[in-house]
Amino acid sequence: MRTTLRPRKAAVTMTAFTALAALALAACGGGGAEKEPGEAGPSGGALPLKGEKIEVAAVWTGPEQENFTKVLKEFEKRTGATVTFVPAQDPIVNFLGTKIAGGSPPDVAMLPQVGAIQQAAAQKWLKPVGPEAEAQLAANYSRGWQDLGAVDGTQYGVYFKAANKSLVWYNTAVFENAGATEPKTWKEFLATAETISASGVTPVSVGGADGWTLTDWFENVYLSQAGPAKYDQLAKHTIKWTDPSVTAALTTLAELFGKPSLIAGGTSGALQTEYPASVTQTFTGGDQPKGAMVFEGDFAAVNIAQTEAKIGTDAKVFPFPKVGAAGTTPVVTAGDAAVALKDTKGAKALLAFLASPDAARIWAAEGGFLSPNKNLDPSAYPNDVQREIAKALIGAGDDFRFDMSDQMPQSFGGTPGKGEWKALQDFLKNPKDIAGTQARLEADAEKAYRAAAKG
């Protein structure tokens, strides 16, 4: 059942950091006018977190790590804390479990799955975000995004980085040469693919070496075709993967996956193509790329930026097509939530900062980033394409669905070479085996959910 849209709340006029700074100055005996975080007090008082050391673990690498580090540097500047980025391995829950068992957990971790938050909370690893972060969340986030970071009524997560995973990016030169237009329905999408194929360019690039891209294909088709109620039921495993609605979605996907000529490199090539290459090969080679279109989220902009293509001219985007006569345009999202593993003022202050528009603005300006923070000015994004993607996400309010695989036990929905990732890779290899794919999905899901229930 869809949640209702909530009215926008007024922005918080004093950030959590201003409050922390004021408290720190008061403790030093300072008085007078209120200071912004990072400013010295009237008597030279210390910064509110000076001397605090904070470790933040995340799986981000490359440009994502670099841009997140810029956010952390601003936090250091404002508070006086020292923040260290800790590279984590995926799945991060396993990484954190090892750190906790060894007695050295990071202060904060960025968790990329709702299921990971729930699992970490069940293990009693997480600490509540604290009142400052809760105030920022209430002011800046829709109820849907707040609820995604909560477990049994306790707020543990702050969704800092979001994704709109219902987008298809395309090479404009190829479309123009083929006389193709942006499709709005699945039927039109397949027809557009055939038109582009006839022009001499393979139409669709698929990063099948990374199983998560295939779960995204499935989720968009399923949400549009089966609807949000079924989507929620499948995400919670209250209906089985052998349900007829899953049969219908896989049958739809097979209309594309079953035609290797429409896929860059064919089936075997797709299974050897990692996600970054699936994007870059769409926007290299001018009007003769390896693929004309690539389905993935707004974060594909980071990979496009590694080519000579310019977003908005050489590279454009359209919403994932509606599937079926009664289908709706799907809005599938994902995101990374900050959680505290230590109950320290530094950890809580960082979570509050990450929930503020100021933190989101820093990464937004760098591109390849989407914020669920509704009070982030769209002008912070570097181009019109990303601004429109951001407006669509915020405009959805609570009327969206989070990535299904990220809501599931990680052993099923988020582990390379296992569970849903592996089953859908096998399906890409043999899209005729719909019944067998469903049977494997159900068997793996049953095992994973049973294990999760036991804790």
Secondary structure, 3 states (H helix, E strand, C coil): CCCCCCCCCCCCCCCHHHHHHHHHHHHCCCCCCCCCCCCCCCCCCCCCCCCCEEEEEECCCHHHHHHHHHHHHHHHHHHCCEEEEEECCCCHHHHHHHHHHCCCCCCEEEECCHHHHHHHHHCCCCECCCHHHHHHHHHHCCHHHHHHCEECCEECEEEEEEEECCEEEEEHHHHHHHCCCCCCEHHHHHHHHHHHHHCCCCCEECCCCCHHHHHHHHHHHHHHHHCHHHHHHHHCCCCCCCCHHHHHHHHHHHHHHCCHHHECCHHHHHHCCCHHHHHHCCCCCCCCCCCCEEECCCCHHHHHCCCCCCECCCEEEEECCECCCCCCCCCEEEEEEEEECCCCHHHHHHHHHHCCHHHHHHHHCCCCCECCCCCCCHHHCCCHHHHHHHHHHHHCCCCCEECHHHHCCHHHHCCCCCHHHHHHHHHHHCCCCHHHHHHHHHHHHHHHHHHHHHC
